[in-house]
Amino acid sequence: MVKIGSIELPDFPLLLAPMEDVSDPPFRRLCKIHGADLVYSEFISSEGLIRDAIKSLQKLDIFDYERPVGIQIFGGDEEAMAMSAKIVETVKPDLVDINFGCPVKKVVCKGAGAGVLKDIDLMIRLTKAVIKSTSLPVTVKTRLGWDTDMINIDEVAERLQDIGVAALSIHGRTRAQMYKGEADWSHIARVKNNPRITMPIFGNGDIDSPQKALEYKNKYGVDGVMIGRAAIGYPWIFNEIKHFAKTGEILPAPTIAQRVEAARNHLIWSIEWKGEKVGVVEMRRHYTNYFKNIHGFKEYKQKLVTLDNPLQLFEVLKEVESVYHDYEFNT
């Protein structure tokens, strides 16, 4: 068992990474159904929360069926981070997570996200401010460092643990790498094997198959893995990893009926949560991933990303299921 504060997770838990414009309640619900052990909100601007920015407040929506769930915040100002942690606490998530890893320029420019990797003292002050203002467990997600000349994750991990951080998720790239190149997990393993480190260490980056998840577990000794991009349009990856870890068998790829059902549920929940217009539009980015590598799918994809009427969209999905019912996917 892995513990984060009073949260009990199974051995080698699988975490759904917080992803901007992806990790909303409908998507988290799907991943939870398919085996994710811990899910996180999209990252929320501390300044936005304090200003009552509608988009930021909407990201605070959490539901009992997705527990345990963490809300992730980011920012570069101690007071704003402390206040936003208090706001987050009112919706009763299971934990508060701080993003010190987002490499996107507009976040880094504000001295937030991965921008803080250049100033560990500031990172510690911001984290302390959050820990002091909430009774919830506080966790952190970060990267190896700013660039290859400034890999400081060892110091970061020790100092964060010393002030009371309950768990650390490490993405195996530097900020300079963005999402390019291969994630280097040897640095994550070094943190995990540091005798001073007792908090759970979760690895993140490039886990896209059950085989890789198990290989990395055995090779690097992390307490669990966090999965991001590989789960988009493919929430089955969580249960596939669990099944493979338990039996050594690869589950068959989801059938077309299962893919259609997931896409349909995702659309229904998206409309329920965001309203018809926004729900339909924001769902469009997901269809390609649900129906990846299907030959001759272009015509259906075109309909799915242009139609505005939910009933017509359900009809298209029904037709997809009928036309491709015996389509064989490669595992």
C-alpha positions in Angstrom: 0.0 0.0 0.0 1.2 3.6 -0.8 0.1 6.4 1.6 -0.3 10.1 0.9 -1.3 11.6 4.2 -4.3 9.6 5.2 -5.1 8.5 1.5 -4.4 4.8 1.0 -3.6 3.7 -2.5 -2.9 0.2 -3.8 0.7 -1.1 -4.3 2.2 0.6 -7.4 -0.8 3.0 -8.0 -1.5 4.4 -11.4 -2.1 8.2 -11.5 -3.8 10.2 -14.2 -1.7 13.3 -14.9 -3.3 16.7 -14.7 -3.5 17.9 -18.3 -4.7 21.3 -19.4 -8.0 21.2 -21.5 -8.0 17.4 -21.1 -8.3 16.3 -17.4 -11.8 17.6 -16.8 -14.5 15.6 -14.8 -15.9 13.7 -17.8 -12.4 12.5 -18.8 -11.4 11.7 -15.2 -14.5 9.7 -14.8 -13.6 7.5 -17.8 -10.1 7.0 -16.5 -11.4 6.1 -13.1 -13.8 3.5 -14.5 -10.9 2.0 -16.4 -8.5 1.7 -13.5 -6.9 5.0 -12.6 -6.2 5.0 -8.8 -5.7 8.8 -8.3 -6.8 11.6 -10.6 -6.1 15.3 -10.7 -7.9 18.4 -12.0 -6.5 20.5 -14.8 -4.0 23.0 -13.3 -5.7 26.1 -11.9 -4.1 29.6 -11.7 -3.9 30.8 -8.1 -4.4 34.4 -9.4 -7.5 33.2 -11.4 -9.1 31.6 -8.3 -8.6 34.7 -6.2 -10.1 36.9 -9.0 -13.1 34.6 -9.2 -12.2 33.8 -12.9 -15.1 31.7 -14.1 -12.8 29.2 -15.9 -10.7 28.7 -12.8 -13.7 28.2 -10.6 -15.3 25.7 -12.9 -12.1 23.6 -12.7 -12.8 23.2 -9.0 -15.7 20.8 -9.8 -15.1 17.4 -8.3 -17.4 14.5 -7.7 -17.5 11.7 -5.2 -17.2 8.9 -7.8 -13.7 10.1 -8.8 -12.1 10.0 -5.4 -9.4 10.1 -4.4 -9.0 13.3 -6.4 -6.4 16.1 -6.2 -6.8 19.7 -7.3 -3.6 21.2 -8.8 -2.7 24.9 -8.5 0.1 27.0 -9.8 1.4 30.5 -9.3 4.5 32.5 -8.4 3.2 34.6 -5.5 3.1 33.2 -1.9 0.1 35.1 -0.8 -1.9 34.1 -3.8 -0.9 30.5 -3.5 -1.9 30.5 0.2 -5.3 32.1 -0.5 -6.0 29.8 -3.4 -5.2 26.7 -1.2 -7.9 27.9 1.2 -10.4 28.3 -1.6 -9.5 24.8 -2.9 -10.0 23.3 0.6 -13.7 24.5 0.5 -14.6 22.0 -2.2 -13.0 19.1 -0.1 -10.6 17.4 -2.5 -8.4 14.6 -1.1 -5.2 16.6 -1.7 -3.7 19.8 -3.1 -1.0 19.4 -5.7 1.3 22.2 -6.8 2.5 22.4 -10.4 6.2 23.2 -10.6 6.6 21.4 -14.0 4.5 23.2 -16.7 7.0 24.3 -19.3 4.6 26.5 -21.3 6.0 30.0 -21.8 3.0 32.0 -20.6 3.1 30.1 -17.3 7.0 30.2 -16.9 7.0 33.9 -17.7 5.0 34.6 -14.6 7.6 32.8 -12.5 5.2 29.8 -12.1 5.2 26.2 -13.2 8.7 25.1 -14.4 9.8 28.7 -14.1 10.3 28.1 -10.4 13.0 25.4 -11.2 15.5 28.3 -11.5 14.8 29.4 -7.9 14.5 26.6 -5.4 14.2 29.0 -2.5 11.1 30.5 -4.1 9.7 27.0 -4.7 10.1 26.2 -1.0 8.5 29.5 0.1 5.5 28.9 -2.3 5.1 25.3 -1.1 5.4 26.4 2.6 2.7 29.0 2.1 0.3 26.3 0.7 1.1 23.8 3.4 0.5 26.4 6.2 -2.9 27.4 4.8 -4.5 23.9 4.4 -5.0 20.8 6.4 -5.0 18.7 3.3 -2.0 16.7 2.2 0.1 18.8 -0.2 1.9 17.1 -3.1 4.1 18.5 -5.9 4.6 17.7 -9.5 7.9 18.9 -11.1 10.6 18.2 -13.7 14.3 17.3 -13.4 15.4 20.9 -13.6 15.6 23.9 -15.9 18.0 22.3 -18.4 20.7 19.6 -18.6 23.2 22.0 -16.9 20.7 22.6 -14.0 19.3 19.2 -13.0 18.5 19.9 -9.3 15.8 17.4 -8.6 17.8 15.8 -5.8 18.0 19.0 -3.8 14.3 19.8 -4.7 13.1 16.4 -3.4 14.9 16.6 -0.1 13.9 20.2 0.6 10.3 19.6 -0.3 10.1 16.5 2.0 11.7 18.5 4.8 8.9 21.1 4.8 6.1 18.5 4.8 5.3 17.6 1.1 3.5 14.3 1.2 4.4 12.9 -2.2 6.4 14.0 -5.3 5.7 13.3 -9.0 8.7 13.8 -11.3 8.5 14.2 -15.0 11.7 12.8 -16.5 12.5 15.8 -18.7 13.9 19.3 -18.1 12.0 22.4 -18.8 14.2 23.0 -21.9 13.1 19.7 -23.4 9.4 20.6 -23.2 7.8 17.3 -24.4 10.6 16.4 -26.8 13.2 13.7 -26.6 13.1 10.8 -24.2 12.3 11.1 -20.6 15.4 10.2 -18.4 14.1 8.1 -15.5 17.6 7.5 -14.1 17.3 10.8 -12.2 13.9 9.7 -10.8 15.4 6.4 -9.6 18.2 8.3 -7.9 15.7 10.4 -5.9 13.7 7.2 -5.0 16.9 5.4 -3.9 18.1 8.3 -1.7 18.0 6.9 1.8 16.7 10.3 3.1 13.6 10.2 1.0 10.6 8.5 2.6 7.7 10.1 0.8 6.2 8.3 -2.3 8.0 9.1 -5.6 5.9 8.8 -8.7 7.5 8.7 -12.2 6.0 10.4 -15.2 7.0 10.6 -18.9 6.7 8.2 -21.9 4.7 5.4 -20.2 2.6 4.3 -23.1 2.2 0.5 -22.7 1.7 -2.1 -20.0 5.1 -3.6 -20.8 6.9 -0.2 -20.4 5.0 0.5 -17.1 6.2 -2.9 -15.6 9.7 -2.5 -17.0 10.1 1.0 -15.5 8.6 -0.2 -12.2 11.2 -3.0 -11.9 14.1 -0.9 -13.4 13.6 2.3 -11.5 11.8 1.2 -8.3 9.3 4.1 -8.2 6.2 3.9 -6.0 3.8 4.3 -8.9 3.5 5.9 -12.3 1.7 8.9 -13.6 0.2 8.6 -17.1 -0.8 11.6 -19.3 -0.8 11.6 -23.1 -1.2 7.8 -23.4 -4.6 7.9 -21.7 -6.1 10.5 -24.1 -8.7 8.6 -26.1 -7.4 5.4 -24.5 -8.5 5.2 -20.8 -8.1 1.4 -21.0 -4.4 1.7 -20.4 -4.8 1.7 -16.6 -6.5 -1.7 -16.4 -4.3 -3.0 -19.2 -1.2 -2.2 -17.0 -2.8 -3.8 -13.9 -3.8 -6.9 -15.8 -0.3 -7.3 -17.2 1.4 -6.7 -13.9 -0.8 -9.4 -12.3 -0.8 -12.0 -15.0 1.9 -11.2 -17.6 -0.8 -11.2 -20.2 -1.7 -8.4 -22.6 -5.5 -7.7 -22.7 -7.0 -7.6 -26.2 -7.3 -4.1 -27.6 -10.8 -2.5 -26.9 -13.3 -3.4 -29.6 -15.0 -0.8 -31.8 -18.1 -1.2 -29.6 -16.1 -0.4 -26.5 -14.5 2.6 -28.2 -17.9 3.9 -29.3 -19.3 3.4 -25.8 -16.4 5.4 -24.3 -16.8 8.2 -26.8 -20.5 8.3 -26.3 -20.3 8.4 -22.5 -17.6 11.1 -22.8 -19.8 13.2 -25.0 -22.9 12.7 -22.7 -20.9 13.6 -19.5 -19.3 16.5 -21.3 -22.7 18.0 -22.2 -24.0 17.3 -18.7 -21.1 19.2 -17.2 -20.5 22.0 -19.6 -23.8 22.5 -21.3 -24.7 21.3 -24.9 -22.8 23.9 -26.9 -19.4 23.8 -25.1 -19.7 20.1 -24.3 -20.0 19.3 -28.0 -17.2 21.6 -29.1 -14.7 20.6 -26.4 -15.3 16.9 -27.1 -14.1 17.3 -30.7 -10.4 17.0 -29.7 -11.0 13.5 -28.4 -12.5 11.6 -31.3 -9.3 11.2 -33.3 -7.7 9.4 -30.3 -10.7 7.1 -29.7 -10.6 6.0 -33.3 -6.9 6.1 -34.1 -5.5 4.0 -36.9 -8.9 3.0 -38.4 -8.6 2.8 -42.1 -11.0 5.0 -44.1 -12.3 6.8 -41.0 -11.8 10.3 -42.4 -15.5 10.8 -43.4 -16.8 9.9 -40.0 -14.1 12.0 -38.2 -15.2 15.0 -40.4 -18.8 14.6 -39.2 -17.8 14.1 -35.5 -15.8 17.3 -35.5 -18.3 19.5 -37.4 -21.8 18.5 -36.3 -23.3 20.6 -33.5 -26.4 18.5 -32.7 -25.8 15.8 -30.1 -28.5 13.5 -31.6 -26.8 13.6 -34.9 -23.4 12.9 -33.2 -24.9 9.8 -31.5 -26.2 8.6 -34.9 -22.7 8.9 -36.4 -21.3 7.0 -33.5 -24.0 4.3 -33.9 -23.1 4.1 -37.6 -19.4 3.8 -36.8 -20.2 0.9 -34.5 -22.2 -0.8 -37.2 -19.8 -0.3 -40.1 -16.7 -1.2 -38.2 -18.2 -3.8 -35.8 -15.7 -6.6 -36.8 -12.7 -4.3 -37.2 -9.6 -5.9 -35.7 -7.2 -3.7 -33.8 -3.6 -4.7 -33.2 -2.6 -4.9 -29.6 
